[in-house]
Amino acid sequence: MFSVIRYLFYPLSFIRYRLTVRRLSQRRSWISAALSALFITLLMGQCVTKFDPKITENTPKLVVDGLITDQPGPYQIRLQYSYPYTNQTSVRTIGGATVELSDDKGTKETLIDRGYGLYETAANGIRGTVGRRYSISIKTPDGKKYLSQPELLKPVAEFGTVYTEYQQTTTPGLRGQFNVFVDVKDPATPNDFYRWKWTHYEKLTYCYYLFTTLPGGIIRERSECCESCWKVEACNGCIILANDRLTNGKTITGVPLGKIPYDDVSGYFILFEQYSLTAEAYQFWKAVDSQINNSGGIFDLPPATVNGNLACTSHPEDQVLGYFGASSIVYKPIRIPRNNVTAPPLQLYDAPWTDVNKCVKCQESPFRTAKQPRGW
């Protein structure tokens, strides 16, 4: 017995005991506990199997993003292929596809290929109408065919009351923020679903900035805009949803729409958009929102592919991602005051600029536009 114990504990160089038979009998309980612990450790070591997830490249899947509304067109459909998670450096858009938009009355229109995976209806083409159902069919250059489920274009309630609540923050360089909410009077019809988006516009004085680093420091130059120009800041990726499951026919209160920084006392112009959704579209965006906000904790649901309302009719085994929707929209342009806070916003140091006597045109982009915003 003594030789076995000595053999087992010999590798533990930091424990050195010379046990005699007499001391062994005195410390039998301690040795028994140590042997039990060692046995459990060895047993657990035998039970642990190295996990190999066997990560492989995923087969690219068609991703569809499109919407028809009751507002004037053109309407847009975007097509691209999903990329494996091991390659997130580029987006594979799909050109040369045939995309057709149709309604339940037999009206059809083939969309124009604008390049980079963007397909668009004609300006005077098909028009979304409340109560109609719409679907799209797609044929990709590889011959595969896809079809969406018919989507009902439901009416939407009037935009409600927008209000803000000021909140101090600990964000560096920012004294506080305005939390924006909306109260919506839901109609008496059941199963109403909502989604909100917003875009912030700020009129620009300068359209060009140049920073030149010299041995003596940095030279900052700027040029005025030759025309009216607005900075565009959309709430990309925001998924703001609500339903009337518990408030049918009543007011849905306190829907959080966003946060506005308190970095100036000027009015903050926002154009809000309120969309109607079908139950299927609501569930899709709810699932997407859950995936986006999954914090990765041990009690969170594992990431999963969110299925939309499209299928590959030529190859049923192929999975299709995304959603083609139909919505009614109401707009709410509002200039939110920021001069009602006692303490002024924090002033950040701004180095001097040199004005260049040459104006610059307002270049259209997702972040800048020369078109006056709705409600400005």
Secondary structure, 3 states (H helix, E strand, C coil): CHHHHHHHHCCCCCCCCCCCHHHHHHCHHHHHHHHHHHHHHHHHHHHCCCCCCCCCCCCCCEEEEEEEECCCCCCEEEEEECCCCCCCCCCEECCCCEEEEEECCCCEEECEEEECCEEECCCCCCCCCCCCEEEEEEECCCCCEEEECCEECCCCCCCCEEEEEEEECCCCCCCEEEEEEEEEECCCCCCCEEEEEEEEEEECCEEEEEEEEECCEEEEEEEEECCCCEEEEECCCCCEEEECCCCCCCEEEEEEEEEEECCCCCCEEEEEEEEEECHHHHHHHHHHHHHHCCCCCCCCCCCCCCECCEEECCCCCCCEEEEEEEECEEEEEEEECCCCCCCCCCCCCCCCCEECCCCECCCCECCEECCCCCCC
